[in-house]
Amino acid sequence: MATASGDRPALLGRTGRPRRPVHPARRRLVLGVVLVLVGSFLPWLYAAGGIAVSGILGPGQWTLYASFLGLAGVLLPYQRVGAVHAAVMAAAALALPVWQVVHVLGLVGWGGWSPGPGLVMVVAGGVVAASCAVRLLREPAPA
């Protein structure tokens, strides 16, 4: 067994200094990222006759890209940069589903369709990301 100095075992990939505490909003942002990531692939709309319209065929691609931006906001060590990433993810995850619903309402009106689980999950993930962005900007980093 390799030793670093004398009788202490070598630390593989670690340093002796303590880890920085993680902001609670970053932990919650992981939930928002997962919601948007999974919801982007699920059906966004159910048309008449039970036909499912997948989100990834349209604006779900953009929400998928935004979820990876939110993941970068979780992993980066800078709190303000993480807040900006969460805000951009929230904007995409809230604006695109609203646009999709307005677009479908303009095409077929209120009859013959219903929102799918993917649409609901993406909006929920956008709300979580927006609240995390606000918390990251307002609250100080934990000591």
N, C-alpha and C positions, 0 to 999 in steps of 0.2 A: 504494500500500500504506500502510495506516495505521500510524503509529508511536506507541508509548506515551510514550517520552521520548527524543528525539533520534534516534539511529540503531538503537535496538532495535525489532523488530517487535512489534506489539500481540499479547498473548496472548488468544485468544478463549476465554472460559470457564475460564481457568486463572489461578491466582495464582502468585506467585513462590516460595511456600514448598513444601518437599518433602512428599510424601504420607506418611501414616502407614502403617507396615508392617501387613500383614494377618496375623492369627493363623492358623497352619496348620490349626487345627481348623475355622475358618470355610471354608477352601478345601475341606476334606473334607465339610463339611456341605452344600455344593452338590451333591455326589454323592448324599447321602442324600435331598435334596429332589427331585432328578431321578428317583431310584429310586421314591420314593413317588408322585410326580406321574404318571409313566408307568404304574406298577403299579396305580394306582387305576382306570384305564380298561381294562386288560387283563382276560381271564377269570380269576376267582378260583377257580372250581370247574368240573370236568368231570363231568357226570352220566352215568348209564348211556346208552349209545347215542351218545356223543360230543357231547352237548348242552353248550355252553359257557354258563356263568352269569357275566355281566360284573359286575365289582366296583362299577361306578358305579351300578348299579341298587339297591344296598343300602348297606353300610357304606363302600364306596369313596368315596362323596360326602364323608364325614367325614374320611377320610384325605386326600382332595384338599384340603379346607379346611386341614387341619393342615400340609400341605406348603407352602401359601402363608404360613402362620405361620412355618414354618422358613425360608422365603425372606426374610421380614422380619428374622429373627434374623441372617441372613447380611449383610444390607444395613445394619442399624443400627450406629452406631459404638460402642455401649456393650457391653462384653464380658459383663457379668453379665446384661443384658437378652437378649443373644443366646443365652446359656446357658439361660435360662428358656424362651425360644422353642423351642430345640432339645429341651429336656426335655419340653415339652408335645407337640411333634410326635412324639417318640419314644414317649410314652405312648399316643397315639392310634394310631400305626402298629404298635404291638405288641399293644395290648389288643383292638382291633377284629378283626384276623385271628384271634386266639386265640378270641375270642367266636364268630366265624363258624364255625370248625372245631368247637368244642364244640356249637354249635347244630345243625350238620349231623349230628354224631355222635348227638345226641339224637333226631333225626328218622329217620335211615335206618341208623344203625350204621356199621360199617366197610366194608360192601360197596356197590358201585354208584357210587362217586364217587372222584375224585382231586383233589388241589390243583392249581390252575392257575398259570401263570407270574406273574400279577398278585399273587396272594397271597404268593408267595415273594419277589417284588421289594419289596412293601410291608414285609414283615418284615425283609428285609435293610436297607432304608432306615431302619427304626426302630432297628435295632442300630447303624448308622452314626451316626444322630442322637444316640442315647444316649451313645455313646463321645465324640462331639464335645461334648456338654453337660458331661460330666465333665471333659474336657480344658480347656474354656473356664473352668470354675470353679476348677480346681486350678492351671493354669499361668499365669504372669504374661503380660501383653501384651508382644509383642516390642518392643524399643526401636529 
